[in-house]
Amino acid sequence: MVRVRFAPSPTGHLHIGGARTALFNWLFARHHNGKFILRIEDTDRSRSTEEYIESIIEAMQWLGLDWDEGPFRQTDRIEIYRKYAYRLLNENKAYRCYCTPEELEERRQKAMKEGKPPRYDRRCRQIGEVLDKPFAIRFKMPLEGETVVDDLVKGKVIFKNSEIEDLVILRSDGTPTYNFCVVVDDFEMRITHVIRGEDHLNNTPKQIHIYHALGINPPQFAHIPMILGADKARLSKRHGATSILTYRDEGYLPEALINFLARLGWSYGDKEIFTRQELIEYFNLEQVGKANAIFNAEKLLWLNSEHIKLTPEERLFELVKPFLIKEGYLKEVEILDINWACKAIKSLKERCRTLKELAHAMRYYILDYIEIDPKAREKYINSDTIPILREVTERLSKVEDFTQDNIEKIFMDIVNEKGLKLGQVAQPVRVAITGNTVSPSIYEVLEIVGKEKVIKRLRRIIDGT
C-alpha cells in the first residue's frame, strides 16, 4: 500500500510551498487508495511553537487535506531515535565526536578562508577508546564511491560520497538531528514514497546511507520543483505569497487554492480548472515537471472567481456569512431567508472574485441605507435627476407585485412618456439603491432589495437626507 507523509517543521505558519507539498502527497495517497500521514517535526525546540502547530493543523483542515494517521510529534519519540543512534554506534557504523561547538566553528571559518568546503574533517573517526568527555554521535559515511538517487521527478542524480560529511545524528545534549529522525520515522511509519521539495535533494544521499546502515530499503524519492516569484527569485512575501490562513481570511475558497497549488509544477494537458475529485483522479508524478513553478497572484485570483461561479449559492451563503458579520452588514443573531440570500448571491457571484468582494457587494441588498460614492452622487444625483427619481418612486410605491417584469414596465413607461434614454432613468436609480454605477440588472436588484427598502432609499435621496 502507498504510504506518504507531510512533515512540516512548526517554525512558522503553513505557506504556499509547504501546502503544495502537502497537497501532492495527499493527492498521491488518495489516487492510489493509500495512506496520508501527518508528522510534526518539532525537534528544533528553540523555534518550534504550539501556536505554529495549531496554525498548520487549522490550515490543513481548511484546505480539506485530511490525514489517515497522526499528527505524530517527533518530541514524543526522542527515546526511539536514541535507541537507533546507539544501535549504529554499537555496530561501529557511527562514532563518538568529542569536538566542541567552538572548535567546530573555528575550523569551519578556517576552511572557508582557505577556500575549502566547510565540512567536518572526521578527526574523531579514528579514536578507538571511549573518552570521559561529552560527545555527539556522528554517522560514518562511505569515504569512496557514489550514491545514486533514482528520483521519480528529477531522474538519476549522482552524489560523490567523498563530498558528504559525517553528519551528527545525536547531539551532545541527547537530542536527535533532522536527517536521522526522518529516516527512523519514515521506516517506522512504513513510508513508501517521500514527496518533498527539491531543496531537500542534497539530504537524500545522507538519508539513503542511514537506511542502508540500518538494513532498510529506502522509500522511493520524488523531489518536486521549487516555487519562484515572477522575477525568478525564491518565493517570499514580496511576491504576494503569504500564510494559507491569510488567503482564507481574504476570502479565497479552499477549492480554488487547491486547484492553484496543484498547477504549481503539475499539469494535465491544457486543463486549468479542476474539482478536487478530478485532481485525485488525474494526479500522478509522471506529469510533475522538472522546471521551477512560477507563483502568479493574478492567476490565483482568476481561479478563485471561477470557483465562486461553480459553487452552489447555498454553500456560498454559508461561506460569505462570516464576512458579512465582520463587515457589520449582518448581526450574528440575524437570520436571513436562505432563498432570498441565494437569489442575491446568484445575481452577484459572476462579478465577485473573492468572498470579501461578495460580502461587500451584498451590502446593498441587506442594509436599510447605503453609502453613496461621491463621484457617482455628483454625476447622477442632481437637480436634473431628482424629478425622475420622484416619478420612479411614486410609481414603484403603487406596485403590488414587486417583480422584475413589473419594475421593468414602469421604467419603460417613464422612458417612453418622457422621451428619455433608459440610462437616464436607470443610472440615477442604480446609484441611489446600490451606492455606485455598476450592478447586476437594475430590475433584478430592485426586486431582491425589496419594495420597502427601495422606497426608503429613494425617498431619502429625494429629500436630500
Secondary structure, DSSP 8 states (H G I E B T S, - for coil): --EEEE---SSS---HHHHHHHHHHHHHHHHTT-EEEEEE----TTT--HHHHHHHHHHHHHHT---SEEEEEGGG-HHHHHHHHHHHHHTTSEEEE---HHHHHHHHHHHHHTT-------TTTT--S--SS--EEEE---SSSEEEEEETTTEEEEEEGGGS---EEE-TTS-B-HHHHHHHHHHHTT--EEEEEGGGGGGHHHHHHHHHHTT----EEEEE--EE-TTSSB--GGGT---HHHHHHTT--HHHHHHHHHTSSB--TT-----HHHHHHH--GGGB-SS-EE--HHHHHHHHHHHHHHS-HHHHHHHHHHHHHHTTSS-TT----HHHHHHHHHHHTTT-SSHHHHHHHHHHHH-SS----HHHHHHHSSTTTHHHHHHHHHHHHT-SS--HHHHHHHHHHHHHHHT--HHHHHHHHHHHHHSSS--S-HHHHHHHH-HHHHHHHHHHHHTT-
